[in-house]
């Protein structure tokens, strides 16, 4: 399986300048070709055009290199989700729909980063920077879920916002992992991943009693 994107990349290798950046890019390219478990620390060095000892100037081992890639991925992910959410404008359901589309877009556009973030097998709490970046990204979804929970109609028990965030994140992540990435073996669908996610979230929210799809919330 390959997560490679056609970036029209130029010759790979470190010649001068920032060794750390060269190693990160080399490792990201290897993830695109082989997956996060498919390369060694020495291969990353060779791909960057440096000696096997050179990576130790910046990274303790392969896992620390991988954690840096995953952290950057989460930082990019957070920025994309935040821009899509746009503080819930013009209304919560519309903004929430954009949030789901942004989730799938990141999985499609950055499959190697996505793989490093979610499929590397790293103990995420062993890397404080990675853990913090992942929490900030999830916080965007949680905050959106809190806004949705506040829309609970009278007489309907308000669901815990964290539960909603986890359910909707799981749905988004599942669709992204199965259908929204550049995996040539994915099953063909009668609808796009974006439409599938939109329909799934709509059914979920209506099942909880939310007046989604009505004019219950007017644009602010």
N, C-alpha and C positions, 0 to 999 in steps of 0.2 A: 504493500500500500504506500502511496506517495502523497504527501501534502504539498508538493512543489507548485509554486506559481511561476508563470512566465513573466519575469521582471525584466527580461532583456539585459541581464546583469553582465557587467564587463568582467575582465579577468579578475579572478579571486586571488587574494594573497596580500601579505603584509610587506610593504616596501619601506615605508618611513612613516613617521607620525605617531598616531595613537594605537598602540599595540592592543590595548583593552578593547577598543571598538572593532579592530580587525578580528580579534578572537570571537567576540559576540556575533559578528556577522557571519564568520565561518561556521560557528556552531548552529546558527539559525538556518543557514543553507543546508547543513547536514541533517538537521531535523526535517527540513522540507523534503529531503531525498530519502531518509531512512526512518524517520520517526524519532521521538525523544530518547528511546532506549537503544537506538541502532548505531551509535557511534561512541568512540572512546575519546578520552582527553588527548591522547597522542594524535588521533585523527584530526581533531580540531586544530591542533598546533600545525600539523602538516598542511591542512587545508588553508590555513592562514599564512603558510610559507615561513614558519619559524621553527626553531628547535623544540624538541619535546619538553625541554625544561622551561622554555619561555613563558608558558601560561601561568606557572607558579608565581610569577611576579605580581599577578593580579587576583588569582583564584586559588583557593586551597585545593580544590579537586574538581572533577567533572560536575558533581552535583551543585557546587557553588556557582559554576559557570551557568548551568542550566537554570538555577534559581534566579540569576540576574536576568536571563532572557524572559523567564516567566514574570518577574517583577515588572519589567518594561512593558510586557504585554498587558498586564493588569492596569498599568498607568494609562496606556493608550485606550484600553477598554473603558476605563472610568471616564476619560475625557469624551469619548464618543457617546456613552450613555447619558452623561450630564447634558451634553449639547442636545441630544434627542429629547430628553425629558423637558428641558427648558422651563423648569420650575412649574410644570403643569399647565402651561399655556397652549392654546386658548381655553381648554377645559381638561379635566383629569382624564376622561376616557380617550380623547384624541391624543394627548401627550403619552398616555400609556401605550397606545398602539404604536406610536413612533419608537418608543423604548424597545418594544419587541422587534421591530424591524431593524433597529440599530444592532441589537444582539446578533441577529442572523447575518447582518452585513459584516460584522467583525469576523464571525466564523468563516464566511466566504472569502473575505479579502485578506485575512491574515491567518491562514490555516496552520502555519508552522508555529506562530506565537500561541495560537489557541491550543495546539497540541502540547506545547511546553507548559502552558498554564494549567491544563486540566488532565493531562494524560502522562505526566512525567513520573508519577509515583513518589514525588518528593514529600517528605514530612514538612508540610508548609509552615508549621509553627516553629520549626528549627531555624527559620530564616526570617528575622524580624521585619526586614524591609519588604520581603515578599508577602508575609502575613498581613502587614499594614496595607499594602497596595490592594490585596484581594478584598480586605474588609471595606475599604473605601469604595471599590467598585460595587460590591454587594449592597452597600448602604444606599446607593442610588435606587436600586430596585426596592429596598425596604422602605425608603421614604415615599416612593410612589405608592406602595401598598398601603401605607398609613393614610395617604390622601384618599385612596379608594375606600378604605375601611370607614373613613369619616362620612362617606356617602351612604352608609347603611340606612335604608328607609325605616321610618317609625314602625315599631312592632316586630322588626326582624333583629334577631340576636347578632350583635356585631362580632364578626370573626376576628381572632387575633391577627394583627397586621403581620407579625413575623411568620405565622403559619401561611398566610396568603403569599408572602414574599417567597417562601421556600417552595410552595406549590407552583407558583408561576415561573420561578427560576428553573425548577426541575423540568417543567414543560418546555420552556424556551431552550434549555440546554439539550434536552433530548432531541428536539427537532433539529437544532443546529448540528449536533453530532451525527445524527442519522442522515439528514437530507440537505443541509445547507452548505456543506463544504465541498471542496473539489475532489471528492472521492468517486472515481469512475465506476465503482461497484455498487453505488447506492441504488436503491429501488426506485423505479420510475413512479411518479405520482400523477394523479389526475388534476392536481392543483399545485401551486408553488408552495415552497416552505413558508413564505410570508403569509399566504392565505390560510395555510394549515394552522399556523400559530394563532392568527387572528380568530379563526373559528373556535379553536380550542379554548382560548382565554375567554371568549364571549360565552361559550357554554358553561365554563367554570364559574364565571361571575354571575351569570343568570341563575345558576344552581344555588348560589349563596343568597339570592334574593335581591341582587343589585339591579337598579333600573337602567341597565346598560342597553343602548340602542333606542332609548326614548329621549325626550327632551327634558328629562328630569334635571339635568345640569346644563344650564345655559352658559355659553362662553362668557368669561369675565370681561 
